[in-house]
Each structure stands twice: as structure tokens, then as C-alpha cells.
């Protein structure tokens, strides 16, 4: 089947390569000329495990191509739309200007080159009500296409896996039953290779499908901020949040995942999605239903500020001219994504306060150089820690969690470490003569 993917950033590029892997003929469209040229050469513009091989295979075998010309999507039966929906500069709401621009161009092509039964399939995270608006827009332009909302649930670091073997597939269909059934059947064809793995396929209306992604992200953010709030209480009382979280995790109603306290979450999804969710609730007159998300967001911001305060306390109140090694720049391991990264927040704050900061990251340094050329970097942890008076672990790459305390201790000026991800064994580091501080962890524990 000929498919198009409109918007070839992180979401769109992975989706396009995955659809080609399933055997479809895929054309990806993006306005970024450099990105399109790199993708066309089979070169990934971002780091994602497994993506490079998938991309090269699709391009080399001729099933996958990329273009800046929207006219190249003519004749496709299904058009996936995966453009970015960032937070507006003027508030919390989602900025849909990229989506609307893409739809304007796409509908013009579809009007000139009609394909019976064509689908416009939304992948982007959008405010509830967007799909219905786009379906109405199709009608007003005389385009006989059905809009379906098919939210993505990608985790950075697992995006290929989550596209080809997701834990669920959701179709948001229009009220018109005949159109909805035809759209469902066509999407089943597209996803035949995915559905063959037996994961649940949920069919619902537009509004439910649009809310699934933001509701899932809001729940996840709430769980992370909950344990981080408990970490604050643990620090005030001498309790150990890691043992507390372990005990909580044994309750099957709660579960152990995402109960690790630390410097908080970041990236391009959770922070902006929960804010857009709150903004949309306000527009719908039900803002009180989501007021708790304001505190979720505030707790998350407070954790990264707390990490800065921990460094200040270590140096007696001022970090000026003190050498600090920061392990990690990306917002999470197995990604080069610097968007809203807690590690980067801490690094820039310390630099702003006059600290002599050196940052290292296994993958994200090129992006860091481009955005913050004034920040010192080092190619690895050992180099970053030379003469350091404080080491801060802020992204839990295995390169860092597997470090040997004695070996690292041979290059630092002072054996002091702040574990911003609670990813290290305190006893092991303290036995090697390190002063260890975790996030909400007791200095000694049974």
C-alpha cells in the first residue's frame, strides 16, 4: 500500500521507517531540507536504538523515500500526520500551527488527486476536539477523506519496538458508522503485521482516542512526581525513599515502575503534554478536574532546583569557581534529546552561578555543543571528572551507573557525588571513600 507520513521528526521518521519495514511503499514529507536530505541518505538525524538499521533498509530497498514536496504524496491511500505540537510561547496550550499548515498543503494535494476511501490518520498529540475539526475541514475543502485518530505511545529509547510491537493500538473513528467501519478495515490492512502479534486493538470515538495519550502521560507524570514529593518528606525525616518505593511497588495496585525518585522528568512529551491538557480543560470549563497537574508540574520543576541547591550546600552556599562534573545531558538514557532536560537545567544553572562545569554524555554532546557552545564538555566520565570537587550523576546511562568508584576516585580532587537518579549503590561508593548524597535517601540504610 502507498502511504505518506507528514512530518518526519522523531515520531514521523520512526513511523515511516516502521511502515516500510511492514512492506508498504512510504513517502515521508518534511519542511526541513537538511533533515530530508539526511533521511534520504539513510542517515538518522537523531539517536534512537535500532532506528538507523530500519531506516537504511527501507531506503536501500526502495520502499522508503523522503521529500520536501507535498505533491509527492499524491495517490497515497493513507496519510499519517505526525507533525510537532509544541507548547505555545504565550501559555500552556498546544501550538497547532504546524498541524494546520501541514493539513492545508495536504488537502490541496488530495483535492487535486482524489483517492477513493483515503484516510488522514492523526498521530500527533493534540487537544481533544482536533480530529472533529479536521474532519469538518476536509468536507469544507471538498475532500472525501475520513479522519482517524491513532495516537502514538512511543518511549524514547524504545521507539522502534513500540511502533512494531506496541502494547495497544487505538483507532479514534468518526460518528458516521459506514465511514468509520471502512476506515477501521483499511487501518487493519496497514497494521496487519503489527496486529498479528496479538496486542489489543481498541476502537473508540475521536474524543477518547485524543485523550488517551495525554491521560497516559499525565498519569505517568503524576506517579513520578508522587515519589519525588515523598522524597522531599524522606529528606526531612531521615527515611529512605528507595526502600519506601520498593515496599510500595510490591502492592499490585501500585506496581514498581516509575517509582524511582530523582531530578524529575523532561523531554518533548510529558512536560508540554500535561500543560496542554490543563489548558484544554480550562477552555472546556472543567479546569478544576486537572488542577492537581499544576502541583505535579511544580514538584517536577522543584526537583531539578533541589539538585542545584544540593550542590550549593555541598560547597557551603556558593558554587563559584568550584569544579563540578556532570554525568549526563540528555533527558533520559538511550536518547540524544535535550528538550527540557533536568540534567541540562542543572548544568546551565551552575554555569550561571559561576561554577566550573564539565558535562559529558555518550550521545548528546553534538546537540549540546550546538545549543550551548559555552559549556565545557568531555568525551567520557573519566575525562569529565579530572580535578572535580563534586560529581553529579543526572542521566542514568549504563556508562555512568557501571563506573568503578575507586577508578573514578583516582582522578577527582574530592570524592563527592550527588546521585540525581538514585541509580548507584551508596554502600559501594561510601566504601570507596566517597561522600554520597542521593535524592531522598538516608545516609545509612538497612
C-alpha positions, 0 to 999 in steps of 0.5 A: 500500500502507498502511504505518506507520513507528514512530518518526519521528526522523531515520531514521523521518521520512526513511523515511516521507517516502521511502515516500510519495514511492514512492506508498504511503499512510504513517502515521508514529507518534511519542511526541513531540507537538511533533515530530508536530505539526511533521511534520504541518505539513510542517515538518522538525524537523531539517536534512537536504538535500532532506528538507523538499521530500519531506516537504511533498509527501507531506503536501500530497498526502495520502499522508503523515500523522503521529500520536501514536496507535498505533491509527492504524496499524491495517490497515497491511500493513507496519510499519517500526520505526525507533525510537532505540537509544541507548547505555545510561547504565550501559555500552556496550550498546544501550538497547532500551527504546524498541524494546520499548515501541514493539513492545508498543503495536504488537502490541496494535494488530495483535492487535486488527486482524489483517492477513493476511501483515503484516510488522514490518520492523526498521530500527533498529540493534540487537544481533544476536539482536533480530529472533529475539526479536521474532519469538518475541514476536509468536507469544507475543502471538498475532500472525501477523506475520513479522519482517524485518530491513532495516537502514538505511545512511543518511549524514547529509547524504545521507539522502534519496538513500540511502533512494531510491537506496541502494547495497544493500538487505538483507532479514534473513528468518526460518528458516521458508522459506514465511514468509520467501519471502512476506515477501521478495515483499511487501518487493519490492512496497514497494521496487519503485521503489527496486529498479528502479534496479538496486542489489543486493538481498541476502537473508540470515538475521536474524543477518547482516542485524543485523550488517551495519550495525554491521560497516559502521560499525565498519569505517568507524570503524576506517579513520578512526581508522587515519589519525588514529593515523598522524597522531599518528606524522606529528606526531612525525616531521615527515611529512605525513599528507595526502600519506601518505593520498593515496599510500595511497588510490591502492592499490585495496585501500585506496581514498581515502575516509575517509582524511582525518585530523582531530578524529575522528568523532561523531554518533548512529551510529558512536560508540554503534554500535561500543560496542554491538557490543563489548558484544554480543560480550562477552555472546556470549563472543567479546569478544576478536574486537572488542577492537581497537574499544576502541583505535579508540574511544580514538584517536577520543576522543584526537583531539578532546583533541589539538585542545584541547591544540593550542590550549593550546600555541598560547597557551603552556599556558593558554587563559584569557581568550584569544579563540578562534573556532570554525568549526563545531558540528555533527558533520559538514557538511550536518547540524544534529546535535550528538550527540557532536560533536568540534567541540562537545567542543572548544568546551565544553572551552575554555569550561571552561578559561576561554577566550573562545569564539565558535562559529558554524555555518550550521545548528546554532546553534538546537540549540546555543543550546538545549543550551548557552545559555552559549556565545557564538555568531555568525551567520557566520565573519566575525562569529565571528572579530572580535578572535580570537587563534586560529581553529579550523576543526572542521566542514568546511562549504563556508562555512568551507573557501571563506573568503578568508584575507586577508578573514578576516585583516582582522578577527582580532587574530592570524592563527592557525588550527588546521585540525581537518579538514585541509580548507584549503590551508596554502600559501594561508593561510601566504601570507596571513600566517597561522600554520597548524597542521593535524592531522598535517601538516608545516609545509612540504610538497612 
